[in-house]
Amino acid sequence: MRYVYAILIGVLGVALVVFSLQNLRNVTIEFLTMSATLPLALVVALSYLAGMVTGGSLLALLRNWMRATNRG
């Protein structure tokens, strides 16, 4: 099973490199009064990471709330 995971990680790594190389053009993002010009691949990666952090935090919060209601 270790080899399957290693192959999967390798395939996803290659796909990530290909995606990054094909999306090097800059895009401008705006939030309120701020704006930034970044490569598209970086914007996608940062959005993905922000989703991971907020999604993980939300799941942890809901899990704690469920434990608290089951105790009391």
DSSP file (Angstrom, degrees, kcal/mol; ACC not computed):
  #  RESIDUE AA STRUCTURE BP1 BP2  ACC     N-H-->O    O-->H-N    N-H-->O    O-->H-N    TCO  KAPPA ALPHA  PHI   PSI    X-CA   Y-CA   Z-CA
    1    1 A M     >        0   0    0      0, 0.0     4,-2.0     0, 0.0     5,-0.2   0.000 360.0 360.0 360.0 -29.4    0.0    0.0    0.0
    2    2 A R  H  >  +     0   0    0      1,-0.2     4,-2.3     2,-0.2     5,-0.1   0.884 360.0  51.6 -59.3 -39.2    3.0    2.3    0.6
    3    3 A Y  H  > S+     0   0    0      2,-0.2     4,-2.5     1,-0.2    -1,-0.2   0.854 105.6  54.4 -69.4 -34.7    3.9    2.1   -3.0
    4    4 A V  H  > S+     0   0    0      2,-0.2     4,-2.5     1,-0.2    -1,-0.2   0.929 110.3  46.7 -63.5 -44.7    0.4    3.1   -4.1
    5    5 A Y  H  X S+     0   0    0     -4,-2.0     4,-2.7     2,-0.2    -2,-0.2   0.907 111.9  50.9 -63.3 -41.5    0.6    6.2   -1.9
    6    6 A A  H  X S+     0   0    0     -4,-2.3     4,-2.1     2,-0.2    -2,-0.2   0.910 112.1  46.6 -63.4 -41.9    4.0    7.0   -3.2
    7    7 A I  H  X S+     0   0    0     -4,-2.5     4,-2.6     2,-0.2    -2,-0.2   0.911 112.4  50.6 -66.0 -42.2    2.8    6.7   -6.8
    8    8 A L  H  X S+     0   0    0     -4,-2.5     4,-2.5     1,-0.2     5,-0.2   0.914 111.0  48.2 -62.5 -43.5   -0.3    8.8   -6.1
    9    9 A I  H  X S+     0   0    0     -4,-2.7     4,-2.3     1,-0.2    -1,-0.2   0.897 112.1  50.4 -63.6 -40.0    1.9   11.5   -4.5
   10   10 A G  H  X S+     0   0    0     -4,-2.1     4,-2.3    -5,-0.2    -2,-0.2   0.918 111.2  47.4 -63.7 -44.2    4.2   11.5   -7.5
   11   11 A V  H  X S+     0   0    0     -4,-2.6     4,-2.4     1,-0.2    -2,-0.2   0.922 114.1  46.9 -64.3 -44.3    1.4   11.8  -10.0
   12   12 A L  H  X S+     0   0    0     -4,-2.5     4,-2.2     1,-0.2    -1,-0.2   0.869 111.0  53.0 -66.4 -35.2   -0.2   14.6   -8.0
   13   13 A G  H  X S+     0   0    0     -4,-2.3     4,-2.2    -5,-0.2    -2,-0.2   0.917 109.9  47.2 -64.1 -43.6    3.1   16.3   -7.7
   14   14 A V  H  X S+     0   0    0     -4,-2.3     4,-2.6     1,-0.2    -2,-0.2   0.913 111.5  51.3 -64.1 -42.6    3.7   16.2  -11.5
   15   15 A A  H  X S+     0   0    0     -4,-2.4     4,-2.6     1,-0.2    -1,-0.2   0.889 109.4  51.2 -61.4 -38.9    0.2   17.5  -12.1
   16   16 A L  H  X S+     0   0    0     -4,-2.2     4,-2.5     2,-0.2    -1,-0.2   0.907 110.4  48.1 -65.1 -42.3    0.9   20.4   -9.7
   17   17 A V  H  X S+     0   0    0     -4,-2.2     4,-2.4     2,-0.2    -2,-0.2   0.923 112.7  48.4 -64.5 -44.2    4.1   21.3  -11.5
   18   18 A V  H  X S+     0   0    0     -4,-2.6     4,-1.8     2,-0.2    -2,-0.2   0.922 112.1  49.7 -62.1 -44.1    2.4   21.2  -14.9
   19   19 A F  H  X S+     0   0    0     -4,-2.6     4,-0.9     1,-0.2    -2,-0.2   0.925 111.5  48.9 -59.6 -45.4   -0.5   23.3  -13.6
   20   20 A S  H >< S+     0   0    0     -4,-2.5     3,-0.5     1,-0.2    21,-0.2   0.897 111.5  48.5 -63.1 -41.2    2.0   25.9  -12.2
   21   21 A L  H 3< S+     0   0    0     -4,-2.4     3,-0.5     1,-0.2    -1,-0.2   0.814 112.0  49.1 -70.3 -29.6    4.0   26.1  -15.4
   22   22 A Q  H 3< S+     0   0    0     -4,-1.8    -1,-0.2     1,-0.2    -2,-0.2   0.597 111.1  50.5 -85.2 -10.4    0.9   26.5  -17.5
   23   23 A N    <<  +     0   0    0     -4,-0.9    18,-1.7    -3,-0.5    19,-0.2  -0.387  65.3 124.3-125.1  55.2   -0.6   29.3  -15.3
   24   24 A L        +     0   0    0     -3,-0.5    -1,-0.1    16,-0.2    -2,-0.1   0.599  40.2 110.4 -88.8 -12.9    2.3   31.8  -14.9
   25   25 A R  S    S-     0   0    0     -3,-0.2    15,-2.1    14,-0.1     2,-0.2  -0.307  73.0-110.1 -66.4 151.0    0.4   34.8  -16.2
   26   26 A N  E     -A   39   0A   0     13,-0.2     2,-0.3    14,-0.1    -1,-0.1  -0.528  30.6-169.8 -83.8 144.5   -0.4   37.4  -13.7
   27   27 A V  E     -A   38   0A   0     11,-3.1    11,-2.4    -2,-0.2     2,-0.5  -0.950  19.0-129.6-127.7 152.5   -3.9   38.2  -12.4
   28   28 A T  E     -A   37   0A   0     -2,-0.3     2,-0.4     9,-0.2     9,-0.2  -0.898  21.9-168.6-105.0 126.3   -5.0   41.1  -10.3
   29   29 A I  E     -A   36   0A   0      7,-2.9     7,-2.4    -2,-0.5     2,-0.4  -0.881   4.1-159.6-112.0 148.1   -7.1   40.3   -7.2
   30   30 A E  E     +A   35   0A   0     -2,-0.4     2,-0.3     5,-0.2     5,-0.2  -0.974  14.1 177.9-130.1 141.3   -8.9   43.0   -5.2
   31   31 A F  E >   -A   34   0A   0      3,-2.6     3,-2.7    -2,-0.4     2,-0.3  -0.927  67.2 -50.3-143.3 116.9  -10.3   43.0   -1.7
   32   32 A L  T 3  S-     0   0    0     -2,-0.3     0, 0.0     1,-0.3     0, 0.0  -0.404 124.8 -19.5  53.5-113.8  -11.9   46.2   -0.3
   33   33 A T  T 3  S+     0   0    0     -2,-0.3    -1,-0.3    -3,-0.1     2,-0.3   0.444 122.2  89.7-100.9   0.5   -9.4   48.9   -1.1
   34   34 A M  E <   -A   31   0A   0     -3,-2.7    -3,-2.6     2,-0.0     2,-0.3  -0.666  49.8-179.9 -98.0 151.4   -6.4   46.6   -1.6
   35   35 A S  E     -A   30   0A   0     -2,-0.3     2,-0.3    -5,-0.2    -5,-0.2  -0.992   4.3-172.9-145.6 153.2   -5.2   44.9   -4.8
   36   36 A A  E     -A   29   0A   0     -7,-2.4    -7,-2.9    -2,-0.3     2,-0.6  -0.997  18.1-142.2-145.5 144.9   -2.4   42.6   -5.7
   37   37 A T  E     +A   28   0A   0     -2,-0.3    -9,-0.2    -9,-0.2   -11,-0.1  -0.949  37.2 155.7-111.1 117.1   -1.0   41.2   -8.9
   38   38 A L  E     -A   27   0A   0    -11,-2.4   -11,-3.1    -2,-0.6     2,-0.1  -0.906  49.2 -84.9-136.2 159.2    0.1   37.6   -8.5
   39   39 A P  E  >  -A   26   0A   0      0, 0.0     4,-1.9     0, 0.0     3,-0.5  -0.428  40.4-122.4 -63.5 143.7    0.6   34.6  -10.8
   40   40 A L  H  > S+     0   0    0    -15,-2.1     4,-2.4     1,-0.2     5,-0.2   0.880 110.9  56.0 -57.3 -42.0   -2.6   32.6  -11.2
   41   41 A A  H  > S+     0   0    0    -18,-1.7     4,-2.3   -21,-0.2    -1,-0.2   0.873 107.5  49.6 -60.9 -36.9   -1.1   29.4   -9.8
   42   42 A L  H  > S+     0   0    0     -3,-0.5     4,-2.7   -19,-0.2    -1,-0.2   0.890 109.1  51.6 -69.2 -39.4   -0.2   31.2   -6.6
   43   43 A V  H  X S+     0   0    0     -4,-1.9     4,-2.2     2,-0.2    -2,-0.2   0.919 111.8  47.0 -62.6 -43.5   -3.7   32.6   -6.2
   44   44 A V  H  X S+     0   0    0     -4,-2.4     4,-2.3     2,-0.2    -2,-0.2   0.925 113.1  48.8 -64.2 -44.2   -5.2   29.2   -6.6
   45   45 A A  H  X S+     0   0    0     -4,-2.3     4,-2.4     1,-0.2    -2,-0.2   0.910 112.4  47.6 -63.7 -42.8   -2.7   27.7   -4.2
   46   46 A L  H  X S+     0   0    0     -4,-2.7     4,-2.4     2,-0.2    -1,-0.2   0.885 111.6  50.9 -65.9 -38.4   -3.3   30.4   -1.6
   47   47 A S  H  X S+     0   0    0     -4,-2.2     4,-2.1    -5,-0.2    -2,-0.2   0.904 110.6  49.6 -64.0 -41.0   -7.1   30.0   -2.0
   48   48 A Y  H  X S+     0   0    0     -4,-2.3     4,-2.1     2,-0.2    -2,-0.2   0.924 111.8  47.7 -63.7 -45.2   -6.8   26.2   -1.5
   49   49 A L  H  X S+     0   0    0     -4,-2.4     4,-2.3     1,-0.2    -2,-0.2   0.896 110.4  51.7 -64.2 -40.1   -4.7   26.7    1.7
   50   50 A A  H  X S+     0   0    0     -4,-2.4     4,-2.6     1,-0.2     5,-0.3   0.889 109.9  50.4 -63.7 -38.1   -7.1   29.3    3.1
   51   51 A G  H  X S+     0   0    0     -4,-2.1     4,-2.6     2,-0.2     5,-0.3   0.881 109.0  51.4 -65.9 -38.5   -9.9   26.8    2.5
   52   52 A M  H  X S+     0   0    0     -4,-2.1     4,-2.3     2,-0.2    -2,-0.2   0.924 113.0  45.1 -63.5 -43.9   -8.0   24.0    4.2
   53   53 A V  H  X S+     0   0    0     -4,-2.3     4,-2.2     2,-0.2    -2,-0.2   0.949 118.1  41.4 -66.9 -49.2   -7.4   26.2    7.3
   54   54 A T  H  X S+     0   0    0     -4,-2.6     4,-2.3     2,-0.2    -2,-0.2   0.892 116.4  49.2 -69.2 -38.4  -10.9   27.6    7.5
   55   55 A G  H  X S+     0   0    0     -4,-2.6     4,-2.3    -5,-0.3    -1,-0.2   0.916 112.7  47.4 -65.9 -42.7  -12.5   24.2    6.8
   56   56 A G  H  X S+     0   0    0     -4,-2.3     4,-2.2    -5,-0.3    -2,-0.2   0.883 112.3  49.9 -64.8 -38.4  -10.4   22.5    9.4
   57   57 A S  H  X S+     0   0    0     -4,-2.2     4,-2.4    -5,-0.2    -2,-0.2   0.901 110.5  49.9 -67.0 -40.4  -11.1   25.1   11.9
   58   58 A L  H  X S+     0   0    0     -4,-2.3     4,-2.6     2,-0.2     5,-0.2   0.918 111.0  48.9 -65.1 -43.1  -14.9   24.9   11.3
   59   59 A L  H  X S+     0   0    0     -4,-2.3     4,-2.5     1,-0.2    -1,-0.2   0.908 111.7  49.3 -63.3 -40.9  -14.8   21.1   11.6
   60   60 A A  H  X S+     0   0    0     -4,-2.2     4,-2.2     2,-0.2    -1,-0.2   0.907 111.4  49.6 -64.4 -41.1  -12.9   21.3   14.9
   61   61 A L  H  X S+     0   0    0     -4,-2.4     4,-2.2     2,-0.2    -2,-0.2   0.931 112.7  46.3 -63.5 -46.1  -15.3   23.9   16.2
   62   62 A L  H  X S+     0   0    0     -4,-2.6     4,-2.4     1,-0.2    -2,-0.2   0.891 111.1  52.8 -63.9 -39.7  -18.3   21.8   15.3
   63   63 A R  H  X S+     0   0    0     -4,-2.5     4,-2.2    -5,-0.2    -1,-0.2   0.913 110.2  47.9 -62.2 -42.7  -16.7   18.7   16.8
   64   64 A N  H  X S+     0   0    0     -4,-2.2     4,-2.2     2,-0.2    -2,-0.2   0.895 110.9  51.1 -65.9 -39.4  -16.1   20.5   20.1
   65   65 A W  H  X S+     0   0    0     -4,-2.2     4,-2.2     2,-0.2    -2,-0.2   0.907 110.0  49.8 -63.8 -40.9  -19.7   21.8   20.2
   66   66 A M  H  X S+     0   0    0     -4,-2.4     4,-1.9     1,-0.2    -2,-0.2   0.909 110.9  49.2 -65.2 -41.4  -21.0   18.3   19.6
   67   67 A R  H  X S+     0   0    0     -4,-2.2     4,-1.5     1,-0.2    -1,-0.2   0.902 110.6  51.3 -62.8 -40.3  -18.8   16.9   22.5
   68   68 A A  H  X S+     0   0    0     -4,-2.2     4,-1.6     1,-0.2    -2,-0.2   0.888 110.7  47.4 -66.0 -39.4  -20.0   19.7   24.8
   69   69 A T  H  < S+     0   0    0     -4,-2.2    -1,-0.2     1,-0.2    -2,-0.2   0.833 110.4  52.5 -72.9 -30.3  -23.7   19.0   24.1
   70   70 A N  H  < S+     0   0    0     -4,-1.9    -1,-0.2    -5,-0.2    -2,-0.2   0.798 110.0  49.5 -74.3 -27.3  -23.2   15.2   24.6
   71   71 A R  H  <        0   0    0     -4,-1.5    -2,-0.2    -5,-0.2    -1,-0.2   0.878 360.0 360.0 -75.8 -39.7  -21.6   15.8   28.0
   72   72 A G     <        0   0    0     -4,-1.6    -2,-0.2    -5,-0.1    -3,-0.1   0.444 360.0 360.0-114.3 360.0  -24.1   18.1   29.4
